[in-house]
Amino acid sequence: MSIEKAYDQWSSQYDHNKNLTRDLDKRITRDNLENLVFNSVLELGCGTGKNTEWLQTKASKILAVDFSEEMLGIAKKKINSENVIFQKADITQNWDWSIEKYNLITCNLILEHIEDLEFIFKQAFSKLNKDGYFFVSELHPFKQYKGTKARFDSEKDGLIELKTYTHHISEFFDAARSAGFQLKKFNEYFDEDNNELPRILSLLFQKV
């Protein structure tokens, strides 16, 4: 099953099923960005709009993209604002679907599905205004080393595991450096009741 079709199928239960990674990502996105000033946002992998809801309280213009029509459909039902545009887009191809430049680009829980990190970082750099920020929040590679990956239970097909790529921490730094970014913040987040391995890696870069 393609990643797009899997997320289409996952969409109906994505907001409701137990998902520690989803919930932690939502919290740390706010924690990391609440003190930044940004007017325009490009949100990559907006999904059902879990982070869009908060981002719209900070920015006057948001382009929220995803490659799943079903995920986007749910997001559009939750968020009805003239300041937010939802759009289907494939970020693994040239980002010619937007001619704008932004103060902030966010990328949440999607890079494990993308093989070429350098392409994403270079495209993000090209779409940012000077001094703009690129925020990345992803499943920690230490979790991936232990076999954790995006998965969900489907009534029709049983357990569905999505195709993923493991990116080492050094790969994120190398891709950012190659694109021209400067690292501003680096954090690792654990579950509240389990300090064995970090669940999420977050990185904040700036175009300077």
Protein Blocks (a to p, Z undefined) as FASTA:
>chain_A
ZZklmmmmmmmmmmmmccfklmmmmmmmmmmmmmpccfbdcdehklnolmmmmmmmmpcb
dcdddfbfklmmmmmmmpccfkbccddddfkbcckkbcbdcfbdcdehklmmpfblmlmm
mmmmmmpcehiacddddddfklmmnopacddddfklopaddddddddfklmmmmmmmnop
acfbdcddddfklckbcfbdcdddddZZ
